[in-house]
Amino acid sequence: MSAARAEALAALAAVRPPLAVVAEPERLAAYEMDAYVQKRETPLAAVLPEGEAQVQAVVRALGRLAVPVVTRGAGTGISGGATPLADGVMLVVTRMRAIHAIDAAARLATVDPGVPNAQVTAAAEGAGLFFAPDPSSQVVSSIGGNVAENAGGIHCLKYGLTVHNVTGLRAVDGDGDLLAVGGEALDSPGYDLLALLAGSEGNLGVITRATLRLLPRPEVTETLLAAFGSVKAGAEAVSAIIGAGIVPAALEMMDRVVIDACERYMALGLPKSEALLLVEVDGGTEEARESRAAVERILAACGATEVRVAKDDEERAKLWKSRKGAFAALASVLPDYYTMDGSIPRRALPEVLEQVYALGREYGMVIGNVFHAGDGNIHPCIFYDAAKAGELERSEELGGRILELCIDHGGTITGEHGVGLEKLRQMCLQFRDGEIAAFHAVKAAFDPAGILNPGKAVPTLKRCAEWGGMHVRGGRVPRPDIPRF
Ligand SMILES: Cc1cc2nc3c(=O)[nH]c(=O)nc-3n(C[C@H](O)[C@H](O)[C@H](O)COP(=O)(O)OP(=O)(O)OC[C@H]3O[C@@H](n4cnc5c(N)ncnc54)[C@H](O)[C@@H]3O)c2cc1C
């Protein structure tokens, strides 16, 4: 055993109250990657604290030794945020899963970071309330991970991302000190540290408790499935719906590659088409019915070849089954796929999707699209076979080109999955030196020794300079000096 590892294990053994430490290689295998399966690493150790005091003690003990701390929730992140570092310790919060309070009058829930997302709604259901952010991973992904990635989901178009549904956080910073930010008031003095922590990818603090906004269940929900003869027609319908002033609760799209995969996997009897739109509107009885009628008119005007409307909850669940099971179904296309996550202005959807398919043809790779169309959050899935030499690398290169396309259309390199390890290069394209330097300054304020998830989410300026020299995008030198507003 290396001296550094022995020292770290001794420091963890001295933590009071004593905590579970995993150090055996065969048990550490459980933590060697998250859902960004392209990268794996064995950490020095993993610890499973059961409370905030232990988290503080771990961060302080490892901070004294300058050992990196990588926080892990459920490990469903797709950008490598919870990929271990070989010289670091995994701080796994899955044992911190108490729901401390459901306050129906204040419409707030206070929970530990390891609580799975779906359990918040399950706990609030009796009071007629729900927690709106609903990533497709919600049965397992943790509230801490949702906050750290600022997770989105099917219903975020109307109800907002995680950041819009969190009112308070407690977090342990890089010095092991406790920060309590936000609260119940609508505004508060000082800088908005709550917003900074949301989406901070384990770089600024270990989230130890979250106060979440709960919403009343809408009276009526209407769900429609519309088929289109082309992806372009479906994408144009998305803009038409939003342009008409309707804010659907959900507006999802999938293309033929995904529709065919769903049929093979689940035999749902979906309409034969090039694109499907799932539209959900909700609210009071009158409001929902009126919105549904307006959506039906728009879908017809945009050339929908078939529209199905769910008559009850059972039919609604059936319509959603394809979308909810789509990622599992994709395994039937090729052995492996790589899910990209970029964001673009909605109006650019038809053009960008066309260019995404063109890139797929250029690389000779199949791309399927299943995504939050209403948010302009695209998820092109690139299919490959990792057993074939060079295919993984080609899929990664193609993924990078898709993200650059998003930037070129005024979008961003992530809509909800975060940057992690996966998108470090594209951060250099999205931001200028001054902005990257500001990110580092913020990190230093929370984590002066730089022990919290180092090397993730924000690239060093040196790496950007190296990559910038090697990589010219669309004939232009990346990181333009002019702000893109
Ligand atoms: C099948 C599938 C579907 C998905 N669908 C969606 C979707 O619809 N929308 C979406 O947004 N994402 C989706 N994801 C991605 C993923 O589920 C989310 O990013 C989720 O928020 C990660 O939560 P987690 O608990 O698994 O976090 P992890 O993967 O464990 O960690 C993710 C990041 O958060 C940090 N972190 C975790 N816990 C804490 C904490 N307590 N304090 C500080 N930092 C912490 C980690 O260091 C890491 O950087 C999906 C993933 C899969 C596999």
The ligand as an SDF file (V2000), in Angstrom:
LIG
                    3D

 53 58  0  0  0  0  0  0  0  0999 V2000
  -31.1270    6.5370  -17.5980 C   0  0  0  0  0  0  0  0  0  0  0  0
  -30.7470    7.9360  -17.1680 C   0  0  0  0  0  0  0  0  0  0  0  0
  -31.6410    8.9580  -17.3910 C   0  0  0  0  0  0  0  0  0  0  0  0
  -31.3170   10.2580  -17.0000 C   0  0  0  0  0  0  0  0  0  0  0  0
  -32.2220   11.2440  -17.2210 N   0  0  0  0  0  0  0  0  0  0  0  0
  -31.9380   12.4980  -16.8360 C   0  0  0  0  0  0  0  0  0  0  0  0
  -32.8760   13.5530  -17.0470 C   0  0  0  0  0  0  0  0  0  0  0  0
  -33.9710   13.3530  -17.5600 O   0  0  0  0  0  0  0  0  0  0  0  0
  -32.5220   14.7880  -16.6440 N   0  0  0  0  0  0  0  0  0  0  0  0
  -31.3190   15.0480  -16.0480 C   0  0  0  0  0  0  0  0  0  0  0  0
  -31.0650   16.1970  -15.6950 O   0  0  0  0  0  0  0  0  0  0  0  0
  -30.4180   14.0720  -15.8580 N   0  0  0  0  0  0  0  0  0  0  0  0
  -30.6890   12.8170  -16.2100 C   0  0  0  0  0  0  0  0  0  0  0  0
  -29.7740   11.8190  -16.0130 N   0  0  0  0  0  0  0  0  0  0  0  0
  -28.4750   12.1610  -15.3990 C   0  0  0  0  0  0  0  0  0  0  0  0
  -28.4250   11.9850  -13.8640 C   0  0  0  0  0  0  0  0  0  0  0  0
  -29.4090   11.0830  -13.4200 O   0  0  0  0  0  0  0  0  0  0  0  0
  -28.5890   13.3330  -13.1610 C   0  0  0  0  0  0  0  0  0  0  0  0
  -27.5030   14.1710  -13.4540 O   0  0  0  0  0  0  0  0  0  0  0  0
  -28.7320   13.2080  -11.6330 C   0  0  0  0  0  0  0  0  0  0  0  0
  -28.9980   14.4820  -11.1120 O   0  0  0  0  0  0  0  0  0  0  0  0
  -27.4830   12.6560  -10.9580 C   0  0  0  0  0  0  0  0  0  0  0  0
  -27.8110   12.3320   -9.6200 O   0  0  0  0  0  0  0  0  0  0  0  0
  -26.9390   11.2400   -8.8350 P   0  0  0  0  0  0  0  0  0  0  0  0
  -27.4570   11.1600   -7.4510 O   0  0  0  0  0  0  0  0  0  0  0  0
  -26.8770    9.9850   -9.5630 O   0  0  0  0  0  0  0  0  0  0  0  0
  -25.5220   11.9770   -8.8210 O   0  0  0  0  0  0  0  0  0  0  0  0
  -24.0760   11.3780   -9.0990 P   0  0  0  0  0  0  0  0  0  0  0  0
  -23.9970   10.7740  -10.4350 O   0  0  0  0  0  0  0  0  0  0  0  0
  -23.6800   10.5380   -7.9610 O   0  0  0  0  0  0  0  0  0  0  0  0
  -23.2270   12.7170   -9.0770 O   0  0  0  0  0  0  0  0  0  0  0  0
  -23.3970   13.6680  -10.0860 C   0  0  0  0  0  0  0  0  0  0  0  0
  -22.5800   14.9240   -9.7350 C   0  0  0  0  0  0  0  0  0  0  0  0
  -23.1070   15.5240   -8.5680 O   0  0  0  0  0  0  0  0  0  0  0  0
  -22.1210   15.5820   -7.5450 C   0  0  0  0  0  0  0  0  0  0  0  0
  -22.8220   15.2730   -6.2950 N   0  0  0  0  0  0  0  0  0  0  0  0
  -23.6090   14.2000   -6.0240 C   0  0  0  0  0  0  0  0  0  0  0  0
  -24.1140   14.3050   -4.7850 N   0  0  0  0  0  0  0  0  0  0  0  0
  -23.6470   15.4670   -4.2730 C   0  0  0  0  0  0  0  0  0  0  0  0
  -23.7980   16.1380   -3.0290 C   0  0  0  0  0  0  0  0  0  0  0  0
  -24.5430   15.6360   -2.0230 N   0  0  0  0  0  0  0  0  0  0  0  0
  -23.1470   17.3110   -2.8380 N   0  0  0  0  0  0  0  0  0  0  0  0
  -22.3820   17.8530   -3.8100 C   0  0  0  0  0  0  0  0  0  0  0  0
  -22.1920   17.2580   -4.9990 N   0  0  0  0  0  0  0  0  0  0  0  0
  -22.8190   16.0850   -5.2280 C   0  0  0  0  0  0  0  0  0  0  0  0
  -21.0710   14.5620   -7.9250 C   0  0  0  0  0  0  0  0  0  0  0  0
  -19.8080   14.9200   -7.4020 O   0  0  0  0  0  0  0  0  0  0  0  0
  -21.1100   14.6460   -9.4410 C   0  0  0  0  0  0  0  0  0  0  0  0
  -20.3510   15.7310   -9.8800 O   0  0  0  0  0  0  0  0  0  0  0  0
  -30.0670   10.5250  -16.3880 C   0  0  0  0  0  0  0  0  0  0  0  0
  -29.1720    9.4770  -16.1650 C   0  0  0  0  0  0  0  0  0  0  0  0
  -29.5080    8.1920  -16.5480 C   0  0  0  0  0  0  0  0  0  0  0  0
  -28.5210    7.0990  -16.2920 C   0  0  0  0  0  0  0  0  0  0  0  0
  1  2  1  0
  2  3  1  0
  2 52  2  0
  3  4  2  0
  4  5  1  0
  4 50  1  0
  5  6  2  0
  6  7  1  0
  6 13  1  0
  7  8  2  0
  7  9  1  0
  9 10  1  0
 10 11  2  0
 10 12  1  0
 12 13  2  0
 13 14  1  0
 14 15  1  0
 14 50  1  0
 15 16  1  0
 16 17  1  0
 16 18  1  0
 18 19  1  0
 18 20  1  0
 20 21  1  0
 20 22  1  0
 22 23  1  0
 23 24  1  0
 24 25  2  0
 24 26  1  0
 24 27  1  0
 27 28  1  0
 28 29  2  0
 28 30  1  0
 28 31  1  0
 31 32  1  0
 32 33  1  0
 33 34  1  0
 33 48  1  0
 34 35  1  0
 35 36  1  0
 35 46  1  0
 36 37  1  0
 36 45  1  0
 37 38  2  0
 38 39  1  0
 39 40  1  0
 39 45  2  0
 40 41  1  0
 40 42  2  0
 42 43  1  0
 43 44  2  0
 44 45  1  0
 46 47  1  0
 46 48  1  0
 48 49  1  0
 50 51  2  0
 51 52  1  0
 52 53  1  0
M  END
$$$$
